[in-house]
Amino acid sequence: MEHPIYIGNDTTVRAGDLKIDQEVLTTDGFRTVVSVIETCNEVDVYDIIGVDGGHKYYANGVLVSNCEFISFEETLI
């Protein structure tokens, strides 16, 4: 629900905040959200690291962003 989805070239919205009739950026250009379905299913999600050109990449045809802060350290101070 927290994953950033691009609604413009430099604008994101959290996946959980998407609304019907909102446009998202896809591999086919902008597409309109026609439905939003909340589920109670737990699924594993992953951030892609080492993305060329920054944090943007397409997942299932939708332009998304990974976390801007990723660390390989076991502890952070």
Secondary structure, DSSP 4 states (H G I P E B T S, - for coil): ---EEESSSS-EEEGGG--TT-EEEETTEEEE-----------------S-TTSSEEEETTEEEE--S-----S---
